[in-house]
Amino acid sequence: MRVRRKKRRFWMDPAGIALLYWGVGLLWVFLSDHLLLKAGVDPATLTRWQTAKGVVFVTLSALGLYGLMQIGRRLLLEQTKRLKESEANYRLLFEHNPRPMWIYDLETLRFLAVNRAAVALYGYNEQEFRRMTILDIRPEEDRPRVAASAWAPRGAFKHSGPWRHLTRDGRLLEVEIDSHLIEWEGRPAVLVLVQDVTERNRIARENARYREGLERLLEVSRQLMSEATDCERLQVELVATVRKIVPSADAVLLWMRRGDRFVLVQRNGGPEELKPGFALPLTAELINRLETIDTLDPVEAAVLQARTVPALRHLKAALAVPIRTDDTLEGVICADSFTRADAFAPYERALLQSLAALASVLLQNVRLFMQLRRLSRRLLIAHEEERRRIARELHDEVGALLTSAQLCLGMAKPEVRAEQHALAQNLQEARELIDRLSQEIRQLTLQLRPPLLDELGLVGALQAYIGRYQKQTGITVHLTAALNPEDRLPELVELTAYRFVQEALTNVARHAQASDVTVRLHLTGRELLLTVEDQGIGFDPQAVFAAGRSMGLAAMRERIELLGGRLEIASQPGQGTRLSALLPIPEEANRLVSTEVSL
């Protein structure tokens, strides 16, 4: 678009008018005198003509000046009108702009003008603004940086931010600023256009926290899906996760349903007098609401808790999210705030709902796992009972028959005549075969069910087994047992520990090519730690398990995990092997180890 240049009216300038008047006057004087002289006017008449000429010149000059002044007046009025229209447009743009605007003195930083949007947003009236500088609406710690930025060399236009502004009531705003250098009443000034980005930045931060919370939920779900095998650990992880995804909560309470009551099973923060195990009755109205809605209003949930639990009487807001499985109310996760009624953001409620849904799935998985564990333990016990029965029958029935056969052969030997050498030799070979068969059955009986385990306990049975092992293999075994031989553990724990050491030493003899082995037993609290370590050739555990070449260790791992324990294998080719088994000791010293905790 081409810009029209203004025509320059030189004859309207003061200098132009004076020069024009001077030129016309000189022309009039010289030209009129020259014409009179040529006309041959006598001196008396010349005087009269000069007077008339002067009158005409003055009259024409006055008329010319009047015309020029009229033209100048019209131009002045047009310019004044344009100026007023321009000023009206400026005031319209400035005063009625929906974004806050102001003008401040570049030297003193004092406000010179503010628009209505600025007055509405910041809470100061126009007169109060004019008594302030731009530093007065900044936090104290930001003022040096603001002053340095305002007085720094700059171009005509500048975009800066984000900055922090304070309103009259103390609210903190986040803003971005567009500024332009102007001249105001002959002084350098800056025109400022403010963009309030507080809400935009708040939403961006909440979105970032929501994404972070979802990532944490995903991480927790993966971890718990693969590792959570008991309800107590699940409860602890749920409360810890709420702390991470709802950082504004002052306390986290996990209530689980026990019949007609809610019982506090886990908490983080909150009143000291509110301890785990605290129970409160359930009303039909509360159950109905928790079974039909996803979350309660935070203030309503706070009032409900404060009315029900005296220790929570100062509660301001609460996110209460029910845990439901198959439309059955199982419990409630509560994130509580004692400081602000508006403490929780919508995204925090959504994250807590997702966590409650995850808790529902995990709860069902844990219950199914516990049922599977109970069935597996019963199967394991039945298996051990069958092994014991078979070992007893082998020892009592088959052993007795073999002994009888041995005695019969021994009684038949003296009856053989001297010339019956072949018969005597056959009888001797039969006795030797029966001896070997008796030894094999005795060894098989020991493997099926070591009787020393019942008689001497774990330490005594291992000592006896290691003695036989050293004689058979020539491998030296160093046994360290931080456990009294007379101390007895639950039968299933002792049997699993014995089988573990037996399998580990068998693998050393077959594969490790080691001359020394160390076996350690250590009882700490309610856990038994067993370690079998050698300095043999080692192996790659992942490759061995992937190839399916370690059925013994795989079966032992399953057996240990059935008791709630874990098996760790540390080995590398050429660097030896260390097998560690951690077995929990239940409080009830019975054969069926029960570690179940109902959620």
Buried (B, 14 or more C-beta within 10 A) or exposed (E): EEEEEEEEEEEEEEEBBEEBBEEBEEEBBEEBBEEBEEEEBEEEEBEEBBEEBEEEBEEEBEEBEEEBEEEBEEEEEEEEEEEEEEEEEEEEEBEEBEBBBBBBBBEEBBBBBBBBBBBEBBBBEBEBBEEBBBBBBBEEEBBEEBBEBBEEEBEEEBEBEBBBBBEEEEEEBBBBBBBBBEEBEEEEBBBBBBBBBBEEBEEEEBEEBBEEBBEBBEEBBEEBEEEBBBBBBBBBBBBEBBBBBBEBBBBBBBBBBEEEEBBBBBBBBBBEEBEEEBEBEBEEEBBEBBEEEBBBBBBEBBBBBBEBBEBBEEBBBBBBBBBBBEEEBBBBBBBBBBEEEEBBBEBBBBBBBBBBBBBBEBBEBBBEBBEEBBEBBEEBBEEBEEBBEBBBEBBEEBBEEBEEBBEBBEEBEEEBEEEEEEBBEEBEEBBEEBEEBBEEBBEBBBEBBBBBBEEBBBBBBBBBBBEEBBEEBEBEBEBEBEBEBEEBBBBBBBBBBBBBBBBBBEBBBEBBEBEEBBBBBBBEEEEBBBBBBBBBBBBEBEEBBEEEEBEBBBEBBEBBBBBBBBBEBBBEEEEBBBBBBBBBBBEEEEBBBBBBBEB
